[in-house]
Amino acid sequence: MLHVPVLLEESLDFLLHDLSGTYLDLTFGRGSHSQELLNRLSPLGRLHAVDRDLEAVSFAKENIADPRFSIYHSNYSEVNSLFYKQRFDGILLDLGTCSTHLDNPFRGFSFQSDGPLDMRMDMSSGFSAAEWLNSAPEKEISNILYEYGDEKSSRKIAKAIVKFRSIKPLQSTIELTKIIETVLKRTGKTHPATKSFQAIRIHVNNELYHLKIALSKLQNVLKVGGVVVIISFHSLEDRIVKNFFKPEIEEPPKDIPINTSVKETYRCIKKKIKPSPNEIKMNPRSRSAIMRVFLKL
Ligand SMILES: C[S@@+](CC[C@H](N)C(=O)[O-])C[C@H]1O[C@@H](n2cnc3c(N)ncnc32)[C@H](O)[C@@H]1O
């Protein structure tokens, strides 16, 4: 199944203010936002796109033959060095994973189908979920499950993982799902492994770190009057976005290396846009989406 874009109309309506401008899609995925952007741009417009996932980059190369379009395999936290000579009219960040990640058992993102426990968006670097779960201290595993998954049974799950790996290394998604099912019984609609899988994915991909770094660098590649549109899918991401652009922040957070006050750099033009009930009905994955829009002053 292809990835169904979230808040497509709303995001592009805010992003595109000059149809002959140059735009940047930092999360290409399967390119639904990029394709629609290209449909709307004039022959003079340009679109650069980035994804850390090589499959997304191959998809772009195979499916978009448009001289106005270029694709790059990179992490969006590298935006500064990748585009050090460019200034964009608008930048889109549609965060998180693609449904194509979840649909492919070989990527290890889904607890619903068996596959190697990988979960890396960029399989050319970093460590897999299995490598981490087989080597991390129990306390570190339980902290990650709690912090990134809000998993109340984090300690029990971490303990069960450590017990399992003392007999044999964890290798597959189904092994992990079964371990979690021994600790947590299914209640209601949500599968007991949902939160743990989310937490491990966020950790393995160091998602929140890369988001903070990317936000701190956007100002260097945006034109004055340029627009940033960010779509988040969980509160941890949205909190980082909201806090980063908070107008009252005079001092940037200590872990973000920026040297100009955010207050002087951006104005929030749309605080919190959510998908319509109709979009949520057509695409339930969109229900947690929150979009925020900022203008560079
Ligand atoms: C929600 S999908 C984007 C979907 C896309 N807007 C579309 O219409 O198909 C998020 C994409 O961002 C990519 N991604 C996530 N974190 C990234 C990062 N730090 N750097 C670059 N790409 C990243 C993922 O690999 C994934 O393909």
The ligand as an SDF file (V2000), in Angstrom:
LIG
                    3D

 27 29  0  0  0  0  0  0  0  0999 V2000
    5.6880   10.6600    7.2380 C   0  0  0  0  0  0  0  0  0  0  0  0
    6.8830   10.2160    6.0610 S   0  0  0  0  0  0  0  0  0  0  0  0
    6.7360   11.4840    4.8470 C   0  0  0  0  0  0  0  0  0  0  0  0
    5.6620   11.2310    3.8690 C   0  0  0  0  0  0  0  0  0  0  0  0
    5.6820   12.1750    2.6810 C   0  0  0  0  0  0  0  0  0  0  0  0
    5.3100   13.5140    3.0550 N   0  0  0  0  0  0  0  0  0  0  0  0
    4.8000   11.6720    1.5680 C   0  0  0  0  0  0  0  0  0  0  0  0
    3.9370   12.4240    1.1210 O   0  0  0  0  0  0  0  0  0  0  0  0
    4.9690   10.5350    1.1310 O   0  0  0  0  0  0  0  0  0  0  0  0
    8.3740   10.6580    6.8440 C   0  0  0  0  0  0  0  0  0  0  0  0
    9.6180   10.3790    6.0150 C   0  0  0  0  0  0  0  0  0  0  0  0
   10.6710   11.1190    6.6200 O   0  0  0  0  0  0  0  0  0  0  0  0
   11.8400   10.3410    6.6210 C   0  0  0  0  0  0  0  0  0  0  0  0
   12.6460   10.7950    7.7550 N   0  0  0  0  0  0  0  0  0  0  0  0
   12.4030   10.6310    9.0680 C   0  0  0  0  0  0  0  0  0  0  0  0
   13.3700   11.1840    9.8090 N   0  0  0  0  0  0  0  0  0  0  0  0
   14.2500   11.7260    8.9310 C   0  0  0  0  0  0  0  0  0  0  0  0
   15.4720   12.4410    9.0920 C   0  0  0  0  0  0  0  0  0  0  0  0
   15.9870   12.6850   10.3040 N   0  0  0  0  0  0  0  0  0  0  0  0
   16.0970   12.8710    7.9810 N   0  0  0  0  0  0  0  0  0  0  0  0
   15.5930   12.6320    6.7380 C   0  0  0  0  0  0  0  0  0  0  0  0
   14.4490   11.9250    6.5340 N   0  0  0  0  0  0  0  0  0  0  0  0
   13.7880   11.4870    7.6110 C   0  0  0  0  0  0  0  0  0  0  0  0
   11.3700    8.9170    6.7710 C   0  0  0  0  0  0  0  0  0  0  0  0
   12.3300    8.0280    6.2370 O   0  0  0  0  0  0  0  0  0  0  0  0
   10.0600    8.9460    5.9830 C   0  0  0  0  0  0  0  0  0  0  0  0
   10.2710    8.5270    4.6660 O   0  0  0  0  0  0  0  0  0  0  0  0
  1  2  1  0
  2  3  1  0
  2 10  1  0
  3  4  1  0
  4  5  1  0
  5  6  1  0
  5  7  1  0
  7  8  2  0
  7  9  1  0
 10 11  1  0
 11 12  1  0
 11 26  1  0
 12 13  1  0
 13 14  1  0
 13 24  1  0
 14 15  1  0
 14 23  1  0
 15 16  2  0
 16 17  1  0
 17 18  1  0
 17 23  2  0
 18 19  1  0
 18 20  2  0
 20 21  1  0
 21 22  2  0
 22 23  1  0
 24 25  1  0
 24 26  1  0
 26 27  1  0
M  CHG  2   2   1   9  -1
M  END
$$$$
